[in-house]
């Protein structure tokens, strides 16, 4: 039985976006927010503003060409609405990553509470250490492949 609100669960809800356009994080976040499904009580403008605000504090790039854009506070009201959307960028961008690599994939994390947020960040950090998972990202794997890999690497 899959643990509720695990990376796998949130990936199943958020899915994958390919060829997200934008020359900087603001443009990219706008295009992402316009493409994802949000619950009725959450506005696209609110999510966009929260992602941009968080990025201004410090880069969400973690290395390996990966970034983890997220909101500083909880933006969702219900656990069932939590999601991770994997977004492959059409053109990698410089986000001042610790390893200086340009970001080509973003895991946009939307959570309803800090406990789930920290738990999912920890799970993602473990996945990013796995070469098999990073290779899937470099091949721009779809949701099904990423979810299967995440289940195996738990």
Beta strands, then each sheet from edge to edge (+ up, - down):
strand 1: 16-20
strand 2: 61-63
strand 3: 66-67
strand 4: 83-93
strand 5: 103-110
sheet 1: 1+ 4+ 5- 3- 2+
end
